[in-house]
Amino acid sequence: MTGSRIGWPEATSRLEPVDLAELDAAAALQTRTDRKYLVSPADWAVALGSLDPAPRVLEIDGLRTFRYESVYYDTPELTSYRSAAHRRPARFKVRTRHYIETGTHAIEVKLRSRTGETVKHREWLEPARVQGSAGPFLPAAARTFVAGFGETAGAVGALRETLTTSYARTTLLTADARVTVDSHVTGRAASGEAVDFGSALIVETKSASRAGAVDRALWALGIRPSRVSKYCTSLAALRPELPANRWARTLRRHVTVPQPA
């Protein structure tokens, strides 16, 4: 496969498929080390084409790209955001996620340990229990789940809808990692104001510890991991008064900030 002669996401049409059960069995990686990259579609196609063996692509019912919508919940003081902005060693994120094509919903709690590992906990929710009368607060079923973790139990009553992100995701399986490729990434505040990442792809490698083949392929192109968080970077762009030095380079180079009328 010659990545330099074919664009993204067309390049996925040449990859062998993998189903969800096999993907999860091979690389569920709920405990993992994540590396994120902001990559142009052209550079990503070159990196993808350089991989030998080629990765396989998640395919469900003939689809290889899936739309996601995630609602992030934070305290009025933005505890989750500020913990990340100030690089506190232990921190959390709470979000509900809607998988558009399948109509399924989940509540997710992401915990980062003092050693740098990310552990994601998920519970599936019935759609009717997500879209109840909770207003901006967590739905009742989600609150029960979030209260089960010591890191988030004390914040459950204060958590409220802060930002919604949407994007299209393609998932790849290599011999040493699970790789997600997100495009058309946008962040939207409750007020309706939105920011986006333009044509940039957010490529995330999820491996047990060491860098894998995709990391090395990107490094060979001079592309290094970026400090980017869909939630934090989008919120920083929408609210410039927040501390955001950690994402300053990403904000300057990749995020389209709305201009006053």
N, C-alpha and C positions, 0 to 999 in steps of 0.2 A: 504494500500500500504506500502511495507517495503522498504524504500529507501536504506538501507544498503545492500540489496541483488541484486540490479540492478543498472547498471551504467547509466551515462548520455551520449548521449541524449536518450538512450533507454527508460528511465523512462517516457518520455513524451507520449509514446504509450499507457500508462494506464490512461492518463488524458482525461477528457471530453473536447470537442472542444468549442471554442467561435469564432464567425465570427467577421470581422473587424468592422462592423457597431455597434454591441453590445459592443465590446471592447471600441470603441471611445465614445459611449454613457455613458458607466459606468465609464471610467477612461481616458478621453482624456488628462487631466492634462497638459495643455499647460503652466499653472503656477503651480509650484510644488517645493517640496523639494526633492533633489536627494541624495541618499547614494550609494556609489560604493564599491564593495568588490572584491578582487582577491581570487578565490576559486578553489581548485582542483576539478576535476570531481567527485571523490569519496566523498569528503565532501559535495558537492552540492547535490548529490543524497541522502545522509543521511538527509540533511536539508529539501529537497523537500518531502521526505517520512514522515517526522515528522509533516507536516502540516495537520490540521484537522479543517475545510474541505479542501480537496485537491484543488489546483488551477485549473483553466481551461487554455487551451493552444490555442493560435491563430492558426487557420487552414484556409487556402485559397486554393481552388482547390486541396485538399488532401495533401497539403504541410504544415509542421509545423516548418521548418527551412528555412530561407531566407538569401540570400547573399546580402551584401551591399558594396558599394564602395563610399567613401566620399572624396571629394577634398576640402582641407582647404585653404583659402585665407588669407594672412596677408600682412602687409606693409613691405617695405624693412627693416625697423627698427624693425620688428616683434612686433608691438604694441600689438596685441592680445596675443601673447605668453608672452611677458614681463609683461603685466598687470596681468596675472595669476601667473607667477613666483613670482612676488612681492606682490601678494595677495591684489591687489587694489580692493576696495569694489565694484566698478562699472566697468564691463568689457564686452567684446563681443567676439563672434566667428562667422565667416562667412564660410559657406561651401555649395557646391552643393552635392547632394546625388543621386546616381544611384541605383535603386532597380533592381537587376539583373534579377530575375525571371519574373518580369512584364515589364521590359524595360522602366519603368517610371523614371522621373527626377524631382528634386525639388531644389529650393534655400532655404536655412534656415539661419536665423539670431537668434543666442542665446544671450540673454541679461541677465546679472546678476545684480540684484539691490543691493543697499547699505544694504538692510536688509537680503540679502542672498538668495532671491528667484530667480529661473531661469525661464525666460519666453522665449519660443521658438516660432518664427514666421516662417511660411512656405508658399511658393507659388509653385504650380506645373508649370513645364516648358515643352514645346515641345522638344523632343530629338534633333531635327534639330537646335533648338535655343541654345542648350547647346554646341554642337560640331561645332561651327562656326569658324570664322577666328580671334577670339579674342586672340589667342596664350595663353600666361600664365595669361592673365588678365581675369576678370569676363566677361562672355557673356553679351551682351547688355541687354537682358531681365532681367538677374539677377542683373545688375547694377541699373536698374530702381527700383527694389524692395528694394535693400539694401539702396539706397539713401533716402528711405522713413522714415528712423529712425534717430533721432537726434544723437544717439550714434555712428552711422556708416557713416552718410552722408558725413562727411568731409574726410573720408578715401577711398571712393569708387574708385577714380581715381588711387590710389596707390596700391590697393589690387592686389596681384598676387598669382598664384598657389605656395604653399609652401610645402604641404605634402598630400599624398593620403593614406588613411587607407582602409583596406578591412577586412571583418569578416563575420561570419555566425551568424544569430540572431534568437533566439526563444523568443517569448513574452508570458508571463503568466498574468492571471488576478486572483487576490485574492479578498477577501471581502474588503480589505482596501488599495490596491495598484496595480499599474501596474508594472510588473517586466520584465526586459529584461536580457537575458543571451547570451553573445557574446563569441564565440569560434574562434580559428584559426585567432587571431587578428594579423595583420601586419601593419607596417607603412613604406611607401616608399617615398624617396625624389625624386625630379625631375631628379637627376643624376642617379637614379636606385638603389642606395644603400638602403638596407631595414633592419628593425629590426622586431622582433616578440615577442609575449608573451608566447611562448611555449605552454604547455598544459593547462595553467591557463585559467579559465573562468572569464570574467568580468561580475559580477552580479550587476545590478543597480535597486534599488527600487525607485519608483517614487510615492510619496504620497503627500497629501495635506499639512501635517505638521508633525504629530507624527509618530514615528516608528511603523511599522506594523508587521504582523505575520512572514514574511520572515526575517525581521531584527532580530526579537527575536530568530528565529530558528538558524540563523547564530551566534548570540551572545552566544547561549547555547553551541555551538561547539568551543567557544573561538575565533571566527573570527570577527574582528572589521572592520569598514569602512576603506578603503585605500585611500590614495591620488593618484589618477590615472586619467589621461586624455589621450585618445588615441592620440590626436594631440600633446599635450605638452610633454607627457612622451616619445613618439616616437621621436619627434624632439630633445629633450634633449639627447637621446641616440645617435642620428646621429650627433649632433653638441655639443660635450662635453665642448666647450668654453662658452656655454650659462649658465646663472644662473639656477640652477636646484635643490637647496637644498630641495625644497618642495617635490620633487619626488625621493629623493636620496634612500630611503628605497625600493621603488618599483623598481627603476632601478637596485639595487643590487640583489634583490631577484627574479625578474620575467622577466626582459627584456633581450633578447639575443642580444648582441651588436656585430656587425660585426668586425672581427679581420683583421688587415692589412695582405696583402698577403706576 
